[in-house]
Amino acid sequence: MKEKRTIRLIRKSNDLVEGRYRFDIWEMRIFTKMLTMIKHDDQDFKEYRIYLKDVVKEFQLDNKNAYALLKEGAIRLTKKEIRIVRSTEEGDKEFVTNIAVGVDSFLNNGNYLDISFHPKMKPFLLQLQSQFLMYDIRNVLSIQSSFSVRVYELLKQYETIGKRLFQVQELKDVLDISDKYKLYGHFKERVILKAQEDLEKHTDIRFTFEEIKKGKAVVQLVFYIHPNTKVFASRQAQASDDTTTLDSQAMSSDVAALYDLIKGYPHASINTVKDWLVKYTPEYIRQRIQFVENFARTGKEIRNPIGLIQTLLLQPDLFAQEEEQKKQKLQKTTAVKRQKEQAKQQSTEDEQRRIAQANDIKDKIQKALLALPNLANTLLEDLQQSRVQENPSFMIELAYDNYQTNLAGIPRRSMAEVLYNYEQGGSFAAYLIEWMNKKGLLV
């Protein structure tokens, strides 16, 4: 019988990801193992007992000295400092703290060690509500370079944006290697190209990059971040071979992690997340949530975040289109430029078709409401009856609860009121289309 596969997630604040520190690979493995032992609802750190055989198994280590190297890595970890720059009301501040404290282990033949995070690390690892990075631990288990792990995290933050710009010196500072690789060529070969190889082979993202020069010197790097479909397909195939693709523990982990991301939104619920997970992968859902968070950071008001996420979930090509646009920018040959123009034309035609279809649906809705004067009232009565039934669907709840009435200058339960709410988009628009389709009014 196959062992059940449990999805384990790493969660850390964006400030911690951007912090300036440097680990060797053994320190990184202990640190990563500690991160997986934090529960999403922990109020404080605990003393974590790490069984070394588990680390050896999870990271697939074949070094005969692995136990000793892991213990030494844990001891060094307690001496490491991290420097974090944070923006406050008083201005930018630099925060410095140790990372871990208190290694307790046997001198000879010990099979475990006890260790805890430094209390000052609490804001960056516990009770994270926003602006944090979360990813599946499988992405870093097989990576042999701690720098590649750091590069993965720094780019994973910007996955939904699709690119990230670094000053070369800035990236060296974040990785804490300004003293290690003085020459750009060494830095490129041993850090950037090595990370590119490792991410391509082991993680759910990959990257290409562009060098920006000032004179002959490379001063900036633009990283273009792409989904790693090869790794994703491999994991999907592995999951299909398991006797249980999502056991109850894995589902619980995903539900809790995703709910953490949306629980501050109106109408968010655990059942909403469970419904999503029946249809979509956790990463697919997480991308859409992050898309909404990034949009909110621009200062734009989002009246119904859950409804917007629901709408984005119904658009599987949302990020594929961005990926196509980024690929087009990277192509330099004449043949590829032609392909880019063709793709752009196709995208325009698709968008025109989508707009035409949307306008056609709106026109049919208006005609139906005009032809049947009592239709708006019938529609709203049906919606109300569906809402008061036991266990109404999520779409019914949102459509009813977010329906706006008592609008200035618009009669209640009128065609104008229905059209106004339809034009707001979200769940009511989806419900109206579904309801009219069932009535045969949009044929």
C-alpha positions in Angstrom: 0.0 0.0 0.0 1.4 3.4 -0.9 2.1 6.0 1.7 -0.4 8.8 1.7 1.1 12.0 0.4 0.6 15.1 2.6 1.0 18.6 1.3 3.1 20.7 3.6 3.4 24.5 3.2 6.1 27.0 4.0 4.7 30.3 5.2 6.8 33.4 6.0 6.2 37.1 5.8 7.4 39.1 2.7 9.7 41.1 5.1 11.5 37.9 6.1 11.8 36.7 2.4 13.4 40.1 1.6 15.7 40.0 4.7 19.4 40.0 4.4 20.9 36.7 5.5 23.0 33.8 4.2 22.7 30.1 5.1 24.7 27.2 4.0 22.6 24.2 2.8 22.6 22.4 6.2 21.4 25.5 8.0 18.8 26.0 5.3 17.5 22.4 5.8 17.1 22.8 9.5 15.4 26.2 9.0 13.1 24.8 6.4 12.2 21.8 8.6 11.4 24.2 11.5 9.1 26.2 9.3 7.0 23.1 8.5 6.4 22.5 12.2 4.7 25.8 12.7 0.9 25.5 12.7 -1.1 28.2 11.0 -3.0 29.1 14.2 0.0 29.0 16.6 0.1 32.0 18.9 3.7 31.4 20.0 6.8 29.4 19.1 7.4 26.0 20.7 10.5 24.0 21.2 10.5 21.9 18.0 11.8 18.3 18.2 13.4 17.5 14.9 14.1 13.8 14.3 17.1 13.7 12.0 16.0 10.6 10.2 13.0 12.6 9.0 15.2 15.3 7.6 17.4 12.8 5.9 14.4 11.1 4.4 12.6 14.2 3.3 15.6 15.8 1.7 16.8 12.5 0.3 20.3 12.8 1.8 22.8 10.1 1.2 25.7 11.8 3.1 27.0 9.3 5.7 27.8 12.3 8.0 24.3 13.8 7.6 23.3 13.6 11.3 26.5 15.4 12.4 26.2 18.0 9.6 22.6 18.7 10.5 23.4 19.1 14.2 26.3 21.5 13.3 24.0 23.4 11.0 21.4 23.8 13.8 24.1 25.2 16.2 25.3 27.6 13.5 21.7 28.7 12.9 21.4 30.0 16.5 24.3 32.3 15.8 22.9 33.7 12.5 21.5 37.2 12.4 18.9 38.4 9.9 18.6 42.1 8.9 15.2 43.3 7.9 14.3 46.7 6.6 10.7 47.7 7.3 8.7 50.8 6.4 7.0 52.4 9.4 5.2 55.7 10.1 8.4 57.1 11.4 10.4 56.1 8.3 12.4 53.0 7.2 13.8 51.0 10.1 16.4 48.3 10.1 15.5 45.4 12.4 18.2 42.9 13.5 17.6 39.6 15.4 19.0 36.1 15.8 17.0 33.5 14.0 17.0 30.5 16.4 17.8 29.7 20.0 18.6 26.7 22.2 19.9 23.6 20.5 19.6 20.6 22.7 21.0 17.3 21.5 22.9 14.2 22.5 26.7 14.2 22.1 26.9 10.7 20.6 24.4 8.8 18.4 21.5 11.2 19.1 18.7 10.8 16.7 16.9 14.1 17.4 17.6 17.7 18.4 15.4 20.3 20.1 15.5 23.9 18.8 13.2 27.0 18.7 12.9 30.2 16.8 14.1 33.4 18.5 11.0 35.2 20.0 11.8 38.3 17.9 10.9 36.3 14.8 7.2 36.1 15.8 6.0 38.9 13.5 7.5 37.2 10.5 6.3 33.6 11.0 3.2 33.6 13.3 -0.4 34.7 12.7 0.3 36.0 9.2 -2.7 37.9 7.8 -1.4 39.6 4.7 1.8 40.1 2.7 3.3 36.7 3.1 4.7 34.0 0.9 3.4 30.5 1.0 4.6 27.5 -1.1 4.7 23.7 -1.2 7.9 22.4 0.6 8.4 20.0 -2.3 9.8 22.9 -4.3 12.9 23.1 -2.2 13.6 19.6 -0.9 15.9 18.5 -3.7 17.7 21.8 -4.2 21.4 21.6 -3.1 22.1 25.3 -3.1 20.8 27.6 -0.4 21.2 30.5 -2.8 18.8 28.8 -5.2 16.3 28.4 -2.4 16.5 32.2 -1.7 16.2 33.1 -5.4 13.1 30.8 -5.6 11.4 32.6 -2.7 12.3 36.1 -4.0 10.8 35.3 -7.4 7.9 33.2 -6.1 6.6 36.4 -4.4 6.2 38.0 -7.8 4.8 35.0 -9.7 1.4 36.6 -10.4 3.1 39.8 -11.6 5.4 37.8 -13.9 8.7 39.7 -13.5 11.0 41.3 -11.0 13.7 43.9 -11.4 16.8 43.8 -9.2 19.8 46.1 -9.0 22.7 43.6 -9.1 24.1 45.1 -5.9 20.7 45.0 -4.3 20.4 41.2 -5.0 23.9 40.6 -3.7 23.0 42.5 -0.5 19.7 40.5 0.0 21.6 37.2 -0.5 24.4 38.6 1.8 27.1 37.7 -0.7 28.7 41.1 -1.5 31.9 39.8 0.0 31.7 36.4 -1.8 31.4 37.2 -5.5 33.1 40.5 -6.4 33.1 39.8 -10.1 29.7 39.8 -11.9 30.7 36.8 -14.0 31.3 34.6 -11.0 28.0 35.8 -9.4 26.1 35.0 -12.6 27.6 31.6 -13.1 27.5 30.4 -9.5 24.2 32.0 -8.3 22.0 33.1 -11.2 22.6 30.3 -13.7 22.8 27.7 -10.9 19.4 29.0 -9.6 18.0 28.9 -13.1 19.0 25.3 -13.5 17.7 24.3 -10.0 14.3 26.0 -10.4 13.8 24.5 -13.9 14.5 21.0 -12.5 12.8 21.1 -9.1 10.2 23.9 -8.6 6.8 25.1 -9.8 8.3 28.2 -11.4 11.2 28.8 -13.8 12.8 32.0 -15.0 14.6 33.7 -17.8 16.5 36.9 -17.3 17.7 40.0 -19.1 20.9 41.9 -18.3 20.7 45.7 -18.3 24.1 47.4 -18.7 25.6 50.8 -17.9 28.5 51.0 -20.3 30.0 47.5 -20.2 28.9 46.8 -16.6 25.7 44.8 -15.8 23.9 46.9 -13.3 20.4 45.5 -13.3 18.7 42.1 -13.8 15.1 41.7 -15.0 13.8 38.2 -14.1 10.8 36.9 -16.1 8.9 34.4 -14.1 7.1 31.5 -15.8 5.0 28.6 -14.5 7.1 25.4 -14.7 4.6 23.2 -16.5 7.0 20.3 -16.7 7.3 20.0 -12.9 3.6 20.6 -12.4 2.7 17.8 -14.9 5.1 15.4 -13.1 3.4 16.1 -9.8 0.0 15.7 -11.2 1.0 12.3 -12.7 2.4 11.3 -9.4 -0.8 12.3 -7.6 -2.9 10.3 -10.0 -0.9 7.2 -9.1 -1.5 7.6 -5.4 -4.3 5.6 -3.8 -5.6 8.9 -2.3 -4.8 12.1 -4.3 -6.0 14.3 -1.5 -6.3 12.6 1.8 -8.2 14.3 4.6 -5.0 15.7 6.2 -3.8 17.3 3.0 -7.3 18.7 2.3 -7.4 20.2 5.8 -4.0 21.8 5.3 -5.0 23.4 2.0 -8.3 24.6 3.4 -6.7 26.2 6.4 -3.9 27.8 4.3 -6.3 29.2 1.7 -8.8 30.4 4.2 -6.0 32.3 6.0 -5.6 34.3 2.8 -9.3 35.3 2.5 -10.7 35.3 6.0 -10.5 39.1 6.2 -12.9 39.5 3.3 -16.7 39.9 3.7 -18.6 36.7 3.2 -15.4 34.5 3.4 -16.0 31.0 4.7 -14.3 27.7 5.1 -17.1 26.1 3.0 -16.3 28.5 0.2 -12.7 27.2 0.1 -13.8 23.6 0.3 -16.1 24.2 -2.7 -13.2 25.7 -4.7 -10.9 22.8 -3.9 -13.3 20.4 -5.3 -12.9 22.0 -8.7 -9.4 23.6 -8.7 -5.9 23.0 -7.4 -4.6 25.0 -4.4 -2.0 26.8 -6.5 -4.6 27.8 -9.1 -6.8 29.3 -6.3 -3.8 30.9 -4.6 -2.8 32.7 -7.9 -6.3 34.2 -8.2 -6.3 35.3 -4.5 -2.8 36.9 -4.9 -4.0 38.6 -8.1 -6.8 40.3 -6.1 -4.4 41.2 -3.3 -2.0 42.8 -5.7 -4.8 44.8 -7.4 -6.0 46.0 -4.0 -2.5 47.3 -3.2 -2.7 49.7 -6.1 -5.4 51.6 -4.1 -8.3 50.4 -6.2 -11.5 49.7 -4.2 -12.8 46.1 -4.5 -16.4 46.0 -3.3 -16.7 42.2 -3.4 -13.3 40.5 -3.2 -14.8 37.0 -2.9 -17.0 37.6 -5.9 -14.0 38.8 -7.9 -12.0 35.7 -6.9 -14.9 33.5 -8.0 -15.0 35.3 -11.3 -11.2 34.9 -11.8 -11.5 31.1 -11.0 -13.7 30.8 -14.1 -11.0 32.2 -16.3 -8.4 29.5 -16.7 -6.4 31.5 -19.3 -6.0 34.6 -17.0 -2.3 34.1 -16.5 -1.7 32.3 -19.7 -2.4 35.5 -21.6 0.1 37.3 -19.5 2.6 34.6 -20.1 2.1 34.9 -23.8 2.6 38.7 -23.6 5.9 38.2 -21.7 7.1 35.7 -24.2 6.5 38.1 -27.0 8.7 40.7 -25.4 11.5 38.3 -25.1 11.6 37.3 -28.8 14.1 39.1 -31.0 14.2 37.3 -34.3 12.1 38.4 -37.3 10.2 35.1 -37.3 9.3 35.3 -33.7 8.3 39.0 -34.1 5.8 37.9 -36.7 4.5 35.3 -34.4 4.1 37.9 -31.7 2.1 40.1 -34.0 -0.1 37.1 -35.0 -0.6 36.3 -31.3 -1.5 39.9 -30.6 -4.0 40.0 -33.4 -5.5 36.7 -32.2 -5.8 38.1 -28.7 -7.5 41.2 -30.0 -10.0 39.1 -32.0 -10.6 37.0 -28.9 -11.2 40.1 -26.8 -13.5 41.5 -29.5 -15.4 38.3 -29.5 -15.7 38.3 -25.7 -16.9 41.9 -25.7 -19.4 41.1 -28.5 -20.7 38.0 -26.6 -21.0 40.1 -23.4 -22.9 42.8 -25.3 -25.1 40.2 -27.0 -26.0 38.7 -23.6 -26.7 42.2 -22.1 -28.9 43.1 -25.1 -30.9 39.9 -24.8 -31.4 40.5 -21.0 -32.7 44.0 -21.7 -35.1 42.8 -24.4 -36.4 40.0 -22.1 -37.0 42.5 -19.3 -38.7 45.0 -21.7 -40.9 42.3 -23.2 -42.0 40.8 -19.9 -42.7 43.7 -17.5 -43.1 41.4 -14.4 -39.9 39.5 -15.2 -37.6 41.5 -12.8 -40.0 40.9 -9.9 -40.2 37.2 -10.7 -36.4 36.9 -10.9 -35.9 38.5 -7.5 -38.6 36.4 -5.9 -36.9 33.3 -7.2 -33.6 34.5 -5.9 -35.1 35.3 -2.5 -36.7 31.8 -2.3 -33.5 30.1 -3.2 -31.6 32.1 -0.6 -33.9 31.1 2.3 -33.7 27.4 1.4 -31.5 25.2 3.6 -27.8 25.2 2.4 -28.1 27.5 -0.6 -25.2 27.5 -3.0 -22.4 29.9 -2.6 -23.3 31.8 -5.7 -26.9 32.2 -4.5 -25.7 33.6 -1.1 -23.4 36.2 -2.7 -25.9 37.1 -5.4 -28.7 37.8 -2.9 -26.5 39.3 -0.1 -24.8 41.7 -2.4 -27.8 42.8 -4.4 -28.2 46.5 -4.1 -31.6 48.1 -3.7 -33.1 51.5 -2.6 -30.9 53.2 -5.2 -31.4 56.9 -5.8 -33.8 57.5 -8.7 -34.3 53.8 -9.5 -37.6 52.1 -8.5 -37.3 49.0 -6.4 -37.5 45.6 -8.1 -37.5 47.3 -11.5 -35.8 46.5 -14.7 -33.4 49.4 -14.1 -32.5 48.1 -10.7 -31.8 44.6 -12.1 -29.6 46.0 -14.9 -27.7 48.2 -12.5 -26.8 45.2 -10.3 -26.0 43.1 -13.4 -23.5 45.7 -14.6 -21.7 45.5 -11.2 -20.6 42.0 -12.3 -19.9 39.3 -9.7 -22.2 36.6 -8.5 -25.5 38.4 -9.3 -24.5 38.8 -13.0 -23.6 35.1 -13.1 -26.9 34.1 -11.4 -29.0 36.3 -13.8 -27.4 34.7 -16.8 -27.9 31.2 -15.4 -31.6 32.0 -14.4 -32.5 33.4 -17.9 -30.8 30.5 -19.6 -33.0 28.1 -17.6 -36.0 30.1 -18.7 -34.9 30.0 -22.3 -34.7 33.7 -22.6 -31.2 34.1 -23.9 -31.5 31.7 -26.9 
